[in-house]
Amino acid sequence: SNIKEDDIKMKTAKTFLNKLYGGDMKSLVLNFAKNEELNNKEIEELRDILNDISKK
């Protein structure tokens, strides 16, 4: 089911984040951004998502 798949993805992502970045999401995003792995559209989309989250 979709919910189970989403749960598995989230658990895997958290494990990855914890192992490689000590659980620090900011470091993960900055690492990708500094290495030009994110294009301008992706950066703008992330900015929009973060703005939406901060409004809650």
The first five atom37 places (N, CA, C, CB, O) and aatype in JSON, in Angstrom:
{
  "aatype": [15, 2, 9, 11, 6, 3, 3, 9, 11, 12, 11, 16, 0, 11, 16, 13, 10, 2, 11, 10, 18, 7, 7, 3, 12, 11, 15, 10, 19, 10, 2, 13, 0, 11, 2, 6, 6, 10, 2, 2, 11, 6, 9, 6, 6, 10, 1, 3, 9, 10, 2, 3, 9, 15, 11, 11],
  "atom_mask": [
    [1, 1, 1, 1, 1],
    [1, 1, 1, 1, 1],
    [1, 1, 1, 1, 1],
    [1, 1, 1, 1, 1],
    [1, 1, 1, 1, 1],
    [1, 1, 1, 1, 1],
    [1, 1, 1, 1, 1],
    [1, 1, 1, 1, 1],
    [1, 1, 1, 1, 1],
    [1, 1, 1, 1, 1],
    [1, 1, 1, 1, 1],
    [1, 1, 1, 1, 1],
    [1, 1, 1, 1, 1],
    [1, 1, 1, 1, 1],
    [1, 1, 1, 1, 1],
    [1, 1, 1, 1, 1],
    [1, 1, 1, 1, 1],
    [1, 1, 1, 1, 1],
    [1, 1, 1, 1, 1],
    [1, 1, 1, 1, 1],
    [1, 1, 1, 1, 1],
    [1, 1, 1, 0, 1],
    [1, 1, 1, 0, 1],
    [1, 1, 1, 1, 1],
    [1, 1, 1, 1, 1],
    [1, 1, 1, 1, 1],
    [1, 1, 1, 1, 1],
    [1, 1, 1, 1, 1],
    [1, 1, 1, 1, 1],
    [1, 1, 1, 1, 1],
    [1, 1, 1, 1, 1],
    [1, 1, 1, 1, 1],
    [1, 1, 1, 1, 1],
    [1, 1, 1, 1, 1],
    [1, 1, 1, 1, 1],
    [1, 1, 1, 1, 1],
    [1, 1, 1, 1, 1],
    [1, 1, 1, 1, 1],
    [1, 1, 1, 1, 1],
    [1, 1, 1, 1, 1],
    [1, 1, 1, 1, 1],
    [1, 1, 1, 1, 1],
    [1, 1, 1, 1, 1],
    [1, 1, 1, 1, 1],
    [1, 1, 1, 1, 1],
    [1, 1, 1, 1, 1],
    [1, 1, 1, 1, 1],
    [1, 1, 1, 1, 1],
    [1, 1, 1, 1, 1],
    [1, 1, 1, 1, 1],
    [1, 1, 1, 1, 1],
    [1, 1, 1, 1, 1],
    [1, 1, 1, 1, 1],
    [1, 1, 1, 1, 1],
    [1, 1, 1, 1, 1],
    [1, 1, 1, 1, 1]
  ],
  "atom_positions": [
    [[0.84, -1.19, 0.0], [0.0, 0.0, 0.0], [0.87, 1.25, 0.0], [-0.95, 0.0, 1.21], [2.06, 1.19, 0.33]],
    [[0.29, 2.34, -0.37], [1.01, 3.6, -0.47], [1.52, 4.1, 0.88], [0.13, 4.65, -1.09], [2.63, 4.61, 0.98]],
    [[0.7, 3.95, 1.91], [1.09, 4.42, 3.25], [2.31, 3.64, 3.74], [-0.08, 4.27, 4.24], [3.24, 4.23, 4.29]],
    [[2.3, 2.34, 3.56], [3.43, 1.52, 3.99], [4.69, 1.92, 3.23], [3.12, 0.02, 3.79], [5.77, 2.02, 3.82]],
    [[4.57, 2.13, 1.93], [5.72, 2.53, 1.12], [6.27, 3.88, 1.6], [5.33, 2.61, -0.37], [7.48, 4.06, 1.69]],
    [[5.38, 4.82, 1.9], [5.81, 6.13, 2.41], [6.53, 5.99, 3.75], [4.61, 7.07, 2.56], [7.53, 6.66, 3.99]],
    [[6.02, 5.11, 4.62], [6.66, 4.87, 5.91], [8.06, 4.31, 5.73], [5.81, 3.91, 6.76], [8.99, 4.71, 6.43]],
    [[8.21, 3.38, 4.8], [9.52, 2.78, 4.53], [10.48, 3.83, 3.99], [9.38, 1.61, 3.53], [11.63, 3.89, 4.4]],
    [[10.0, 4.66, 3.07], [10.85, 5.72, 2.51], [11.3, 6.69, 3.6], [10.1, 6.48, 1.41], [12.46, 7.08, 3.64]],
    [[10.38, 7.07, 4.48], [10.71, 8.02, 5.54], [11.73, 7.41, 6.5], [9.45, 8.44, 6.31], [12.68, 8.08, 6.9]],
    [[11.54, 6.16, 6.88], [12.47, 5.5, 7.79], [13.86, 5.38, 7.15], [11.95, 4.09, 8.19], [14.87, 5.61, 7.82]],
    [[13.91, 5.04, 5.87], [15.17, 4.93, 5.16], [15.86, 6.29, 5.07], [14.95, 4.37, 3.75], [17.07, 6.39, 5.27]],
    [[15.09, 7.33, 4.77], [15.65, 8.68, 4.68], [16.21, 9.14, 6.02], [14.59, 9.67, 4.18], [17.28, 9.74, 6.07]],
    [[15.48, 8.86, 7.1], [15.96, 9.26, 8.43], [17.24, 8.52, 8.79], [14.87, 9.0, 9.48], [18.14, 9.1, 9.39]],
    [[17.32, 7.24, 8.45], [18.52, 6.46, 8.71], [19.71, 7.04, 7.95], [18.32, 4.98, 8.33], [20.79, 7.22, 8.51]],
    [[19.49, 7.35, 6.67], [20.52, 7.97, 5.82], [20.98, 9.29, 6.42], [19.98, 8.19, 4.39], [22.18, 9.54, 6.56]],
    [[20.02, 10.13, 6.79], [20.32, 11.44, 7.36], [21.11, 11.31, 8.65], [19.03, 12.23, 7.61], [22.08, 12.03, 8.87]],
    [[20.71, 10.39, 9.51], [21.4, 10.19, 10.79], [22.81, 9.67, 10.6], [20.61, 9.24, 11.66], [23.74, 10.13, 11.26]],
    [[22.98, 8.7, 9.7], [24.3, 8.09, 9.51], [25.28, 9.05, 8.85], [24.17, 6.83, 8.67], [26.44, 9.13, 9.26]],
    [[24.83, 9.79, 7.83], [25.76, 10.61, 7.07], [25.86, 12.05, 7.54], [25.36, 10.6, 5.65], [26.88, 12.71, 7.33]],
    [[24.82, 12.55, 8.18], [24.81, 13.97, 8.56], [24.45, 14.19, 10.02], [23.83, 14.72, 7.69], [24.13, 15.3, 10.42]],
    [[24.52, 13.14, 10.82], [24.21, 13.27, 12.24], [22.81, 13.8, 12.5], [0.0, 0.0, 0.0], [22.56, 14.43, 13.52]],
    [[21.91, 13.53, 11.56], [20.53, 13.97, 11.71], [20.29, 15.43, 11.34], [0.0, 0.0, 0.0], [19.19, 15.95, 11.54]],
    [[21.31, 16.09, 10.81], [21.23, 17.52, 10.51], [20.78, 17.75, 9.06], [22.58, 18.2, 10.75], [21.58, 17.67, 8.13]],
    [[19.49, 18.03, 8.88], [18.92, 18.24, 7.56], [19.57, 19.42, 6.85], [17.41, 18.45, 7.66], [19.8, 19.39, 5.64]],
    [[19.86, 20.47, 7.6], [20.48, 21.66, 7.01], [21.8, 21.3, 6.34], [20.7, 22.74, 8.08], [22.08, 21.78, 5.24]],
    [[22.61, 20.48, 6.97], [23.89, 20.07, 6.39], [23.69, 19.29, 5.1], [24.68, 19.23, 7.39], [24.44, 19.47, 4.14]],
    [[22.7, 18.43, 5.08], [22.4, 17.66, 3.88], [22.05, 18.59, 2.72], [21.26, 16.67, 4.13], [22.61, 18.47, 1.63]],
    [[21.12, 19.51, 2.96], [20.68, 20.42, 1.9], [21.82, 21.32, 1.45], [19.49, 21.27, 2.38], [22.02, 21.53, 0.25]],
    [[22.58, 21.85, 2.4], [23.71, 22.71, 2.04], [24.76, 21.97, 1.23], [24.34, 23.29, 3.3], [25.33, 22.52, 0.3]],
    [[25.01, 20.72, 1.58], [25.98, 19.93, 0.84], [25.56, 19.77, -0.61], [26.16, 18.55, 1.5], [26.38, 19.94, -1.52]],
    [[24.3, 19.44, -0.85], [23.81, 19.31, -2.22], [23.85, 20.65, -2.94], [22.38, 18.75, -2.22], [24.28, 20.73, -4.09]],
    [[23.41, 21.71, -2.27], [23.36, 23.03, -2.89], [24.77, 23.52, -3.25], [22.67, 24.03, -1.96], [24.97, 24.05, -4.34]],
    [[25.71, 23.36, -2.35], [27.07, 23.84, -2.59], [27.76, 23.06, -3.71], [27.9, 23.73, -1.32], [28.62, 23.6, -4.41]],
    [[27.38, 21.82, -3.88], [27.97, 21.01, -4.94], [27.16, 21.09, -6.23], [28.09, 19.57, -4.49], [27.33, 20.26, -7.13]],
    [[26.29, 22.07, -6.31], [25.5, 22.35, -7.5], [24.64, 21.18, -7.95], [26.4, 22.76, -8.62], [24.39, 21.0, -9.14]],
    [[24.2, 20.39, -7.0], [23.31, 19.28, -7.31], [21.86, 19.76, -7.45], [23.42, 18.2, -6.24], [21.02, 19.04, -7.98]],
    [[21.58, 20.97, -6.96], [20.23, 21.52, -7.05], [20.22, 22.62, -8.1], [19.76, 22.07, -5.67], [21.08, 23.5, -8.11]],
    [[19.23, 22.57, -9.0], [19.11, 23.66, -9.96], [18.24, 24.76, -9.37], [18.52, 23.15, -11.3], [17.66, 24.59, -8.29]],
    [[18.15, 25.88, -10.06], [17.41, 27.03, -9.54], [15.95, 26.71, -9.29], [17.52, 28.2, -10.49], [15.38, 27.18, -8.3]],
    [[15.34, 25.92, -10.15], [13.94, 25.56, -9.98], [13.76, 24.75, -8.69], [13.42, 24.76, -11.2], [12.82, 24.98, -7.93]],
    [[14.65, 23.8, -8.46], [14.58, 22.98, -7.25], [14.78, 23.83, -6.0], [15.62, 21.85, -7.3], [14.1, 23.62, -4.99]],
    [[15.69, 24.77, -6.06], [15.92, 25.66, -4.92], [14.68, 26.48, -4.64], [17.13, 26.58, -5.18], [14.29, 26.63, -3.48]],
    [[14.05, 27.01, -5.68], [12.83, 27.79, -5.5], [11.71, 26.93, -4.92], [12.39, 28.4, -6.83], [10.95, 27.39, -4.06]],
    [[11.59, 25.69, -5.39], [10.57, 24.78, -4.86], [10.82, 24.5, -3.38], [10.55, 23.46, -5.66], [9.88, 24.49, -2.58]],
    [[12.07, 24.27, -3.02], [12.4, 24.05, -1.6], [12.09, 25.28, -0.77], [13.88, 23.67, -1.45], [11.57, 25.18, 0.34]],
    [[12.4, 26.44, -1.31], [12.1, 27.69, -0.61], [10.6, 27.81, -0.36], [12.62, 28.91, -1.42], [10.18, 28.18, 0.74]],
    [[9.81, 27.51, -1.38], [8.35, 27.57, -1.24], [7.85, 26.59, -0.17], [7.67, 27.27, -2.58], [6.99, 26.94, 0.64]],
    [[8.39, 25.38, -0.18], [7.99, 24.37, 0.8], [8.33, 24.85, 2.21], [8.67, 23.02, 0.51], [7.51, 24.75, 3.12]],
    [[9.55, 25.36, 2.38], [9.97, 25.83, 3.7], [9.13, 27.02, 4.16], [11.44, 26.22, 3.69], [8.79, 27.14, 5.34]],
    [[8.79, 27.9, 3.23], [7.93, 29.03, 3.58], [6.56, 28.55, 4.03], [7.78, 29.99, 2.39], [6.0, 29.07, 5.0]],
    [[6.01, 27.57, 3.32], [4.7, 27.01, 3.7], [4.76, 26.38, 5.09], [4.24, 25.97, 2.66], [3.85, 26.55, 5.89]],
    [[5.83, 25.65, 5.36], [5.98, 24.99, 6.66], [6.11, 26.03, 7.77], [7.21, 24.06, 6.66], [5.53, 25.86, 8.85]],
    [[6.86, 27.08, 7.52], [7.08, 28.09, 8.57], [5.82, 28.88, 8.88], [8.18, 29.03, 8.15], [5.72, 29.49, 9.95]],
    [[4.86, 28.9, 7.98], [3.59, 29.61, 8.2], [2.64, 28.83, 9.08], [2.93, 29.91, 6.87], [1.68, 29.4, 9.6]],
    [[2.88, 27.55, 9.26], [1.98, 26.7, 10.05], [2.17, 26.92, 11.53], [2.2, 25.23, 9.72], [1.49, 26.29, 12.34]]
  ]
}
